[in-house]
Amino acid sequence: MGCPTVYNEKANEFFDRYEAINAKDIFEVLDRWVPANARVLELGCGSGRDARHMKEKGAIVTATDGSPGLLSLAKEKEIALKISGIPIDWQPLILPVKDDEPDFVKAVNAGWDVIFTSGMLQHLDDNELYQTAADIDRWANEKTTLIVIVPLNHPGSAGRKTHTRDVLDYITLFERMGFREAARDIKSDVGAPGFHCQWATLVFLRADKNDEATKRFRTIIEDDKKTATYKLALLRSLCAINRSMPRAVRFTNGQALLPMGLVMEKWIEYYWQLAGGGRMPLQMRRSMKDGRLRDIAFLPQLQAVRSLCGNNWSTFNRMLATGPEDPATKKAVSALLNKVRHTIKVGPLTYITDRDDRQIFTYPETGDKLPSIDRLNIREHYGHIAFPAELWQELNRIAPWLEDSIVLEWARVSARFETLAADENHEALSLASIVERMMPEPDTRDTLLARNLFLDEIRHRSLRCVWSKRPLHTDTLAVDHMLPWARFHSNDLWNLVPALTSVNGKKSDRIPSADCFYAARDEIIKTWKLLEHEWSGRFRAEAEIALLKPSDALPTVEWTSSLFDALLIVADCGARQTQATRYP
């Protein structure tokens, strides 16, 4: 973003304002969490008030700011006060870091003991905030304490753009970076005169390796009566959305809010897969009343839509991008969506409870009628499932591994239902056959759509490999999933790019690094424009849902920069979560 020029133009005014603030609460936090002799990096030091306090307590402080004017005044103040101890190292630094690491960062090889920032992060937009958090992660070591003090609803002023966020937006971001929240304090009506607002003080420690998160979800799974697979379907959906669409959630009042429409789509996909290859494996126990076999509640609606789509998931998935046109299909899809939503609401959302028998998930059902049956409207008009935010934070750490565990548990439950119901009229399906159905396979017809467009471009104009920039020919073209299928299971158009077969083979299932993405940026954007021009509705819907926050929309013009920034965030989230090796 660069430092707002107002900080230089009015450096004396800001210096006096910061110095006049009663910083007693901040000093108490620093006294508790910053030990003597700790190496401290302060980001956005302003007048140097907090840096001087830490120095007085014996810390070794490097204080940074993007304003040369404020840095000069801060240094003069330190000299004038003649504070004993190691002099503060005042360094210019604009966040996020765009180029090579500054020399003063390189000099601290083992990372800082404490990283501290106060009143700075609210000035960064979402992409800048994410990249700054990644910088902080890179500069930390396994024992670093991170202290973040940030206003949540600062009114802002001329020349200083501010962003309003929920405290959980900051907590979730840093927990994705490998920190674990250790302390939280939120105070209202504090700050400089005329700028009073709500401030959050957050302290993070590096996350330990305990398995507490896994135990919590395992308890939910094992408490199930296992009369149906609905609970497993819900938990698997949450894992998949967390893994592949990490920006889909928003937070309010300690709750995570996830679009019901996204969960509904996952349910339809899972049970669609199970229904393939003949009879669906049993998903419920025999009725306790009459011993009859039971089907899932929405099976008739699912079968009707499957039939209309030729039993092909890819056909249904593509149709949802812009919505079905045929009235009969619209009616069938609407009936399926409503029945799935009802089943989720009266099933797992009702019966998943905590140890005090209180519902963990709530869903204030909306009465809105869908303007049209397409993916964006499904996400926006079916309301949100609410649950404790800490569950989402736990998923940030364990979703990929928990998802695999849930798939196996689901297959075991289905196989047990099959065995219990087996008789002369019912041959039990094997566990292996059920697991096979539950493993999603890339649909070549989806990539064929992009492939044919790329081949046409090669024949009539020219096309280059996005990663190597070498010219492509019809016999060297491969359609590459930028975010690999094995990790993200995404055949979305934005994720499909042309590559040399040899380069695609070397990249394999690795997630490109940020440097790799930046080097390929121009070619990626050319490909996006090509795909968006050909299938605008589908491309934009898939990109918004997978990469953007629910509150954001892809701009009508000049949309590529915001989409590229979002791609970098989602890719990095996935790499960190799965501890994946980056490409190249």
C-alpha positions as CSV (number, residue, x, y, z in Angstrom):
1,M,0.0,0.0,0.0
2,G,2.9,2.4,0.8
3,C,2.7,4.6,3.8
4,P,-0.1,7.2,3.6
5,T,1.6,10.5,2.8
6,V,-0.4,12.2,5.5
7,Y,1.9,10.6,8.1
8,N,4.8,12.6,6.6
9,E,2.8,15.7,5.8
10,K,1.5,15.9,9.4
11,A,4.2,14.0,11.2
12,N,4.4,16.5,14.1
13,E,0.6,16.3,14.6
14,F,0.6,12.5,14.7
15,F,3.7,12.4,16.9
16,D,2.0,14.7,19.5
17,R,-1.3,12.8,19.3
18,Y,0.4,9.4,20.0
19,E,2.5,10.8,22.8
20,A,-0.5,12.3,24.5
21,I,-2.4,9.0,24.7
22,N,-2.5,7.3,28.1
23,A,-0.7,4.0,27.2
24,K,-1.0,2.4,30.6
25,D,-3.0,-0.6,29.3
26,I,-0.5,-1.1,26.5
27,F,2.5,-0.9,28.8
28,E,0.9,-3.5,31.1
29,V,0.6,-5.9,28.2
30,L,4.2,-5.3,27.1
31,D,5.5,-5.7,30.7
32,R,3.8,-9.1,30.9
33,W,4.8,-10.5,27.5
34,V,8.1,-8.9,26.7
35,P,10.9,-10.2,28.9
36,A,14.2,-8.4,29.5
37,N,16.8,-9.0,26.8
38,A,14.1,-10.1,24.3
39,R,14.8,-9.2,20.7
40,V,11.7,-7.2,19.7
41,L,10.6,-6.2,16.2
42,E,7.9,-3.4,16.3
43,L,5.9,-2.8,13.1
44,G,4.5,0.7,12.8
45,C,6.2,2.3,15.8
46,G,4.7,5.8,15.2
47,S,6.2,8.2,17.8
48,G,8.3,5.5,19.3
49,R,6.4,5.6,22.6
50,D,6.1,1.8,23.0
51,A,9.6,1.1,21.7
52,R,11.0,3.4,24.4
53,H,9.0,1.7,27.1
54,M,10.3,-1.8,26.0
55,K,13.9,-0.4,25.9
56,E,13.5,0.9,29.5
57,K,12.5,-2.6,30.6
58,G,15.6,-4.1,29.0
59,A,14.4,-5.3,25.6
60,I,16.6,-5.0,22.5
61,V,14.2,-3.2,20.1
62,T,14.1,-2.7,16.3
63,A,11.4,-0.2,15.7
64,T,10.1,0.2,12.1
65,D,7.7,2.6,10.4
66,G,6.8,3.6,6.9
67,S,7.0,7.3,7.7
68,P,10.5,8.8,7.6
69,G,9.1,11.9,9.3
70,L,7.8,10.0,12.3
71,L,10.9,7.9,12.5
72,S,13.1,11.0,12.7
73,L,10.9,12.5,15.5
74,A,10.9,9.2,17.4
75,K,14.7,8.9,17.2
76,E,15.1,12.6,18.4
77,K,12.8,11.9,21.4
78,E,14.9,8.8,22.4
79,I,18.1,10.9,22.2
80,A,16.6,13.8,24.2
81,L,15.4,11.5,27.0
82,K,18.8,9.9,27.3
83,I,17.4,6.5,28.1
84,S,20.0,4.0,29.2
85,G,20.4,0.6,27.5
86,I,21.0,-0.6,23.9
87,P,19.9,2.2,21.5
88,I,16.7,1.5,19.6
89,D,17.4,0.5,16.0
90,W,15.1,2.8,13.9
91,Q,14.4,1.3,10.5
92,P,12.1,2.4,7.6
93,L,9.8,-0.4,6.6
94,I,6.7,-0.4,4.4
95,L,4.4,-3.5,4.7
96,P,3.9,-5.9,3.2
97,V,7.5,-6.4,2.0
98,K,7.5,-6.3,-1.8
99,D,11.1,-7.1,-2.7
100,D,14.1,-8.6,-0.9
101,E,14.2,-8.8,2.8
102,P,15.6,-5.7,4.4
103,D,19.2,-6.0,5.7
104,F,18.1,-5.6,9.3
105,V,15.8,-8.5,9.0
106,K,18.5,-10.7,7.5
107,A,20.8,-9.8,10.4
108,V,18.5,-11.6,12.8
109,N,19.0,-15.1,11.6
110,A,17.0,-17.0,14.3
111,G,14.0,-14.7,14.2
112,W,12.6,-12.3,16.8
113,D,11.6,-13.3,20.3
114,V,8.7,-10.8,20.2
115,I,6.9,-9.2,17.2
116,F,4.7,-6.3,18.2
117,T,2.3,-4.1,16.2
118,S,-0.2,-1.5,17.5
119,G,-2.7,0.6,15.4
120,M,-1.3,-0.4,12.0
121,L,-2.9,-3.5,10.6
122,Q,-6.3,-1.8,10.1
123,H,-4.8,0.3,7.4
124,L,-4.0,-2.7,5.2
125,D,-6.5,-4.2,2.7
126,D,-7.2,-7.9,2.9
127,N,-4.4,-8.9,0.5
128,E,-1.9,-6.6,2.2
129,L,-2.9,-7.9,5.6
130,Y,-2.4,-11.5,4.5
131,Q,1.0,-10.8,2.9
132,T,2.0,-8.9,6.1
133,A,0.9,-11.9,8.2
134,A,3.1,-14.1,6.0
135,D,6.0,-11.7,6.5
136,I,5.5,-12.0,10.3
137,D,5.4,-15.7,10.1
138,R,8.7,-15.7,8.1
139,W,10.4,-13.5,10.7
140,A,9.2,-15.5,13.7
141,N,10.8,-18.6,15.2
142,E,9.3,-21.5,17.0
143,K,9.1,-19.5,20.3
144,T,8.1,-16.1,19.1
145,T,5.4,-14.2,20.9
146,L,3.2,-12.1,18.6
147,I,1.4,-9.1,20.1
148,V,-1.3,-7.4,18.0
149,I,-3.2,-4.3,19.1
150,V,-5.7,-3.2,16.5
151,P,-8.9,-1.1,16.3
152,L,-11.9,-3.0,15.1
153,N,-14.1,-0.1,14.0
154,H,-11.8,2.9,13.7
155,P,-13.7,5.8,12.1
156,G,-10.6,6.7,10.0
157,S,-9.7,10.2,8.8
158,A,-8.7,12.0,5.6
159,G,-5.7,10.4,4.0
160,R,-5.8,7.3,6.2
161,K,-7.9,4.4,4.8
162,T,-9.1,2.0,7.5
163,H,-10.8,-1.4,7.3
164,T,-13.4,-2.6,9.8
165,R,-12.9,-6.2,10.7
166,D,-14.2,-8.7,13.3
167,V,-11.5,-9.7,15.9
168,L,-11.9,-13.3,14.6
169,D,-10.7,-12.2,11.2
170,Y,-7.3,-11.4,12.7
171,I,-7.3,-14.4,15.0
172,T,-8.1,-16.8,12.2
173,L,-5.5,-15.3,9.9
174,F,-2.6,-15.6,12.4
175,E,-3.7,-19.1,13.4
176,R,-3.5,-20.1,9.8
177,M,0.1,-18.8,10.0
178,G,0.9,-21.3,12.8
179,F,0.2,-19.1,15.8
180,R,-2.2,-20.0,18.6
181,E,-4.2,-17.4,20.5
182,A,-3.0,-17.1,24.1
183,A,-4.8,-14.0,25.3
184,R,-7.5,-11.6,24.1
185,D,-8.8,-8.4,25.6
186,I,-11.3,-6.0,23.9
187,K,-12.0,-2.5,25.2
188,S,-14.6,-0.1,23.9
189,D,-14.4,3.7,23.6
190,V,-10.7,4.0,23.9
191,G,-8.0,5.6,21.8
192,A,-7.0,9.2,20.8
193,P,-9.5,12.0,21.5
194,G,-11.9,12.2,18.6
195,F,-11.1,8.7,17.5
196,H,-12.5,6.6,20.3
197,C,-13.5,3.1,19.1
198,Q,-13.2,-0.6,20.0
199,W,-9.7,-1.9,20.4
200,A,-8.6,-5.5,20.6
201,T,-5.3,-6.7,22.2
202,L,-4.3,-10.1,21.0
203,V,-1.4,-12.3,22.1
204,F,-0.3,-15.3,20.1
205,L,2.2,-18.0,20.8
206,R,3.6,-20.5,18.3
207,A,1.1,-23.4,18.0
208,D,2.2,-26.5,19.8
209,K,1.7,-30.0,18.4
210,N,-1.0,-31.2,20.6
211,D,-4.0,-33.0,19.2
212,E,-6.7,-31.2,21.2
213,A,-8.5,-30.1,18.0
214,T,-8.6,-33.6,16.6
215,K,-10.0,-34.9,19.9
216,R,-12.8,-32.3,19.8
217,F,-14.1,-33.4,16.4
218,R,-13.5,-37.0,17.1
219,T,-15.9,-36.6,20.1
220,I,-18.6,-35.2,17.8
221,I,-18.1,-38.2,15.4
222,E,-18.1,-40.8,18.1
223,D,-21.1,-39.4,20.0
224,D,-23.2,-40.1,16.9
225,K,-25.9,-42.8,17.2
226,K,-24.9,-43.7,13.7
227,T,-28.5,-44.3,12.5
228,A,-27.6,-42.2,9.4
229,T,-24.6,-40.7,7.7
230,Y,-25.9,-37.1,7.8
231,K,-23.5,-36.0,10.6
232,L,-20.5,-37.3,8.7
233,A,-21.8,-35.5,5.6
234,L,-22.0,-32.2,7.4
235,L,-18.5,-32.6,9.0
236,R,-17.0,-33.6,5.7
237,S,-18.6,-30.6,4.0
238,L,-17.0,-28.3,6.6
239,C,-13.6,-29.8,6.1
240,A,-13.8,-29.6,2.3
241,I,-15.0,-25.9,2.4
242,N,-12.3,-25.0,4.9
243,R,-9.6,-26.7,2.8
244,S,-10.6,-25.5,-0.7
245,M,-12.5,-22.2,0.1
246,P,-10.8,-20.8,3.2
247,R,-12.3,-17.3,2.6
248,A,-15.9,-18.5,2.6
249,V,-16.5,-17.9,6.3
250,R,-17.2,-14.6,8.1
251,F,-17.3,-14.0,11.8
252,T,-19.6,-12.1,14.2
253,N,-20.0,-12.3,18.0
254,G,-17.8,-15.3,18.4
255,Q,-19.6,-17.3,15.7
256,A,-18.4,-18.5,12.4
257,L,-21.0,-18.0,9.6
258,L,-20.8,-20.3,6.6
259,P,-23.2,-20.1,3.7
260,M,-25.8,-22.9,3.9
261,G,-25.7,-23.1,0.1
262,L,-22.1,-24.2,0.0
263,V,-22.9,-27.1,2.4
264,M,-25.9,-28.1,0.4
265,E,-23.8,-28.3,-2.8
266,K,-21.3,-30.5,-1.0
267,W,-24.1,-32.8,0.2
268,I,-25.5,-33.2,-3.2
269,E,-22.0,-34.0,-4.6
270,Y,-21.3,-36.6,-2.0
271,Y,-24.6,-38.5,-2.3
272,W,-24.5,-38.1,-6.1
273,Q,-21.2,-40.0,-6.0
274,L,-22.6,-42.7,-3.8
275,A,-25.6,-43.1,-6.1
276,G,-23.3,-43.9,-9.0
277,G,-22.5,-47.4,-10.2
278,G,-25.9,-48.9,-9.4
279,R,-27.6,-49.1,-6.1
280,M,-26.7,-46.5,-3.5
281,P,-25.0,-48.1,-0.4
282,L,-27.3,-48.0,2.6
283,Q,-27.0,-44.7,4.5
284,M,-29.4,-45.4,7.3
285,R,-30.3,-48.3,9.6
286,R,-33.4,-50.4,9.2
287,S,-36.5,-48.7,10.7
288,M,-36.7,-49.5,14.4
289,K,-40.5,-49.8,14.1
290,D,-41.0,-52.2,11.2
291,G,-37.5,-53.3,10.3
292,R,-37.8,-51.9,6.7
293,L,-34.8,-50.5,4.9
294,R,-34.8,-46.7,4.7
295,D,-33.5,-44.3,2.1
296,I,-32.0,-40.9,2.6
297,A,-34.7,-38.2,2.8
298,F,-33.9,-36.5,-0.5
299,L,-33.2,-39.6,-2.6
300,P,-36.3,-39.2,-4.9
301,Q,-35.3,-35.6,-5.6
302,L,-31.7,-36.6,-6.2
303,Q,-32.6,-39.3,-8.6
304,A,-34.9,-37.0,-10.5
305,V,-32.1,-34.5,-11.1
306,R,-29.5,-37.2,-11.8
307,S,-31.8,-38.5,-14.5
308,L,-32.3,-35.0,-16.1
309,C,-28.5,-34.6,-16.1
310,G,-27.8,-38.1,-17.6
311,N,-26.4,-39.2,-14.2
312,N,-23.4,-37.0,-14.9
313,W,-22.1,-34.8,-12.1
314,S,-20.1,-32.6,-14.4
315,T,-23.3,-31.7,-16.3
316,F,-25.1,-30.7,-13.1
317,N,-22.0,-28.8,-11.8
318,R,-21.7,-26.8,-15.0
319,M,-25.4,-26.1,-15.1
320,L,-25.3,-24.6,-11.6
321,A,-22.9,-21.9,-12.6
322,T,-25.5,-19.9,-14.5
323,G,-28.6,-21.9,-13.6
324,P,-30.9,-24.3,-15.6
325,E,-33.0,-22.9,-18.4
326,D,-35.5,-25.6,-18.8
327,P,-38.6,-25.1,-16.5
328,A,-38.8,-28.8,-15.6
329,T,-35.1,-28.9,-14.7
330,K,-35.5,-25.7,-12.6
331,K,-38.3,-27.2,-10.7
332,A,-36.4,-30.5,-10.1
333,V,-33.3,-28.7,-8.9
334,S,-35.2,-26.3,-6.7
335,A,-37.0,-29.3,-5.1
336,L,-33.7,-31.1,-4.5
337,L,-32.1,-28.0,-2.9
338,N,-35.0,-27.3,-0.6
339,K,-35.2,-31.0,0.5
340,V,-31.4,-31.1,1.2
341,R,-31.6,-27.9,3.2
342,H,-34.5,-29.2,5.2
343,T,-32.7,-32.5,5.9
344,I,-29.5,-30.7,7.1
345,K,-31.6,-28.5,9.4
346,V,-33.7,-31.2,11.0
347,G,-30.9,-33.7,11.0
348,P,-27.3,-33.0,12.0
349,L,-27.8,-29.3,12.8
350,T,-30.4,-30.3,15.4
351,Y,-28.8,-33.4,16.8
352,I,-25.1,-32.4,17.0
353,T,-24.8,-31.2,20.6
354,D,-22.1,-30.4,23.2
355,R,-21.6,-32.2,26.5
356,D,-24.4,-30.1,28.0
357,D,-26.8,-31.2,25.3
358,R,-26.9,-27.8,23.6
359,Q,-27.0,-27.5,19.8
360,I,-23.6,-26.6,18.4
361,F,-24.9,-25.5,15.0
362,T,-27.8,-23.1,14.4
363,Y,-29.5,-22.1,11.3
364,P,-31.9,-19.1,11.2
365,E,-33.7,-20.2,8.1
366,T,-34.3,-17.4,5.6
367,G,-37.6,-17.0,3.7
368,D,-36.1,-15.5,0.6
369,K,-37.1,-17.0,-2.7
370,L,-34.2,-17.5,-5.0
371,P,-34.2,-15.0,-7.8
372,S,-32.7,-17.7,-10.0
373,I,-31.2,-21.1,-9.4
374,D,-27.5,-20.5,-9.9
375,R,-24.5,-21.0,-7.7
376,L,-24.1,-17.4,-6.6
377,N,-27.8,-17.1,-5.6
378,I,-27.7,-20.5,-3.8
379,R,-24.8,-19.2,-1.7
380,E,-26.3,-15.8,-1.0
381,H,-30.0,-16.5,-0.4
382,Y,-30.0,-19.7,1.7
383,G,-28.6,-18.0,4.8
384,H,-25.8,-19.1,7.0
385,I,-25.0,-21.9,9.4
386,A,-23.6,-20.5,12.6
387,F,-21.3,-22.4,15.0
388,P,-18.6,-21.5,17.5
389,A,-15.7,-19.8,15.7
390,E,-13.1,-21.9,17.5
391,L,-14.4,-25.0,15.6
392,W,-13.5,-23.3,12.3
393,Q,-10.1,-22.3,13.8
394,E,-9.5,-25.9,14.7
395,L,-10.4,-26.9,11.1
396,N,-7.7,-24.5,9.9
397,R,-5.2,-26.9,11.4
398,I,-6.7,-30.3,10.9
399,A,-9.2,-30.2,8.0
400,P,-7.3,-32.2,5.4
401,W,-6.5,-35.0,7.8
402,L,-9.9,-35.0,9.5
403,E,-11.6,-35.1,6.1
404,D,-9.8,-38.3,5.2
405,S,-10.7,-39.8,8.5
406,I,-14.4,-38.9,8.0
407,V,-14.5,-40.5,4.5
408,L,-13.2,-43.7,6.0
409,E,-15.6,-43.6,8.9
410,W,-18.5,-42.8,6.5
411,A,-17.6,-45.8,4.4
412,R,-17.3,-48.1,7.5
413,V,-20.8,-47.0,8.7
414,S,-22.3,-47.6,5.3
415,A,-20.6,-51.0,5.1
416,R,-22.0,-51.9,8.5
417,F,-25.5,-50.9,7.5
418,E,-25.1,-53.1,4.4
419,T,-24.0,-56.1,6.5
420,L,-26.8,-55.7,9.0
421,A,-29.4,-55.5,6.3
422,A,-28.0,-58.3,4.1
423,D,-30.4,-61.2,3.4
424,E,-31.5,-63.3,0.5
425,N,-32.9,-60.2,-1.3
426,H,-30.0,-57.9,-0.4
427,E,-26.4,-58.5,-1.1
428,A,-24.1,-56.4,0.9
429,L,-21.7,-54.0,-0.9
430,S,-18.1,-54.2,0.2
431,L,-16.2,-51.5,2.2
432,A,-13.7,-51.2,-0.7
433,S,-16.5,-50.5,-3.3
434,I,-18.0,-47.9,-1.1
435,V,-14.7,-46.1,-0.5
436,E,-14.1,-46.1,-4.2
437,R,-17.3,-44.3,-4.9
438,M,-16.5,-41.7,-2.3
439,M,-13.2,-40.7,-3.9
440,P,-13.8,-37.9,-6.4
441,E,-12.1,-38.3,-9.8
442,P,-11.3,-35.4,-12.1
443,D,-13.9,-35.2,-14.9
444,T,-12.0,-35.0,-18.2
445,R,-15.1,-33.4,-19.8
446,D,-14.6,-30.3,-17.7
447,T,-10.9,-29.9,-18.6
448,L,-11.8,-30.8,-22.2
449,L,-13.9,-27.6,-22.4
450,A,-10.8,-25.5,-21.6
451,R,-8.6,-27.7,-23.7
452,N,-10.6,-27.2,-26.9
453,L,-10.5,-23.4,-26.3
454,F,-6.7,-23.5,-25.8
455,L,-6.3,-25.7,-29.0
456,D,-8.3,-23.2,-31.0
457,E,-6.1,-20.4,-29.7
458,I,-3.0,-22.3,-30.7
459,R,-4.3,-23.0,-34.2
460,H,-5.5,-19.5,-35.0
461,R,-3.3,-17.2,-32.9
462,S,-0.7,-18.3,-30.3
463,L,-0.6,-19.6,-26.8
464,R,2.2,-20.0,-24.2
465,C,2.8,-22.2,-21.2
466,V,1.9,-20.1,-18.2
467,W,4.8,-21.5,-16.2
468,S,7.7,-21.5,-18.7
469,K,6.3,-19.0,-21.2
470,R,7.4,-21.3,-24.0
471,P,5.1,-21.5,-27.1
472,L,2.6,-24.3,-27.1
473,H,1.7,-26.6,-30.0
474,T,-1.3,-28.9,-30.3
475,D,0.9,-32.0,-29.4
476,T,2.6,-30.3,-26.4
477,L,-0.5,-28.8,-24.7
478,A,-1.6,-30.0,-21.2
479,V,-4.4,-28.5,-19.2
480,D,-3.0,-27.8,-15.8
481,H,-4.8,-27.3,-12.5
482,M,-3.0,-24.3,-11.0
483,L,-4.2,-25.4,-7.6
484,P,-3.7,-29.2,-8.0
485,W,-6.7,-31.4,-8.3
486,A,-5.3,-33.8,-5.7
487,R,-5.5,-31.1,-3.0
488,F,-8.3,-28.8,-4.1
489,H,-10.6,-31.0,-6.3
490,S,-11.4,-28.0,-8.4
491,N,-12.2,-28.1,-12.1
492,D,-13.3,-24.5,-12.0
493,L,-12.4,-22.5,-15.2
494,W,-10.2,-20.1,-13.3
495,N,-8.1,-23.0,-12.1
496,L,-7.4,-24.4,-15.6
497,V,-4.4,-23.0,-17.5
498,P,-2.3,-24.1,-20.6
499,A,1.0,-25.7,-19.9
500,L,3.6,-27.8,-21.6
501,T,3.1,-31.5,-20.9
502,S,6.7,-31.7,-19.6
503,V,6.2,-28.8,-17.3
504,N,2.9,-30.1,-16.1
505,G,4.5,-33.4,-15.3
506,K,7.3,-31.7,-13.2
507,K,4.8,-29.5,-11.4
508,S,2.6,-32.6,-10.6
509,D,0.6,-32.1,-7.4
510,R,2.7,-29.2,-6.0
511,I,1.2,-25.8,-5.2
512,P,3.0,-23.0,-7.0
513,S,5.0,-20.6,-4.8
514,A,4.2,-16.9,-4.7
515,D,7.2,-16.2,-6.8
516,C,6.1,-18.7,-9.3
517,F,2.6,-17.1,-9.5
518,Y,4.1,-13.7,-9.8
519,A,6.4,-14.8,-12.6
520,A,3.4,-16.3,-14.4
521,R,1.0,-13.5,-13.6
522,D,0.7,-12.0,-17.1
523,E,0.1,-15.4,-18.7
524,I,-2.4,-16.4,-16.1
525,I,-4.4,-13.2,-16.6
526,K,-4.3,-13.7,-20.4
527,T,-5.8,-17.1,-19.9
528,W,-8.4,-15.8,-17.5
529,K,-9.5,-13.2,-20.0
530,L,-9.7,-15.8,-22.7
531,L,-11.9,-18.1,-20.5
532,E,-14.0,-15.2,-19.1
533,H,-14.7,-13.9,-22.6
534,E,-15.9,-17.3,-23.7
535,W,-17.9,-18.3,-20.6
536,S,-18.3,-15.1,-18.6
537,G,-21.2,-16.2,-16.3
538,R,-19.6,-19.5,-15.3
539,F,-16.1,-18.2,-14.9
540,R,-17.1,-15.3,-12.7
541,A,-19.4,-17.4,-10.5
542,E,-16.8,-20.1,-9.9
543,A,-14.1,-17.5,-9.2
544,E,-16.2,-15.5,-6.7
545,I,-17.3,-18.5,-4.8
546,A,-13.9,-20.3,-4.6
547,L,-11.6,-17.3,-4.1
548,L,-13.4,-14.3,-2.8
549,K,-15.1,-13.5,0.5
550,P,-18.9,-13.9,0.5
551,S,-19.2,-10.1,0.9
552,D,-17.0,-9.4,-2.1
553,A,-17.9,-9.4,-5.8
554,L,-15.7,-9.6,-8.8
555,P,-15.5,-6.1,-10.3
556,T,-17.1,-5.6,-13.7
557,V,-13.9,-4.1,-15.1
558,E,-10.3,-4.3,-13.9
559,W,-11.1,-7.5,-12.1
560,T,-7.9,-9.4,-12.7
561,S,-5.8,-7.8,-10.0
562,S,-8.3,-8.6,-7.2
563,L,-8.7,-12.1,-8.4
564,F,-5.0,-12.7,-8.7
565,D,-4.5,-11.4,-5.1
566,A,-7.2,-13.8,-3.9
567,L,-5.6,-16.7,-5.8
568,L,-2.3,-16.0,-3.9
569,I,-4.1,-16.1,-0.5
570,V,-6.0,-19.3,-1.2
571,A,-2.9,-21.0,-2.6
572,D,-0.9,-20.1,0.4
573,C,-3.6,-21.1,2.8
574,G,-3.7,-24.5,1.2
575,A,0.0,-25.0,1.2
576,R,0.3,-24.0,4.8
577,Q,-2.6,-26.2,5.9
578,T,-1.3,-29.3,4.1
579,Q,2.4,-28.5,4.6
580,A,2.7,-29.0,0.9
581,T,5.9,-28.6,-1.1
582,R,5.8,-25.6,-3.3
583,Y,6.6,-25.5,-7.0
584,P,9.2,-25.1,-8.4
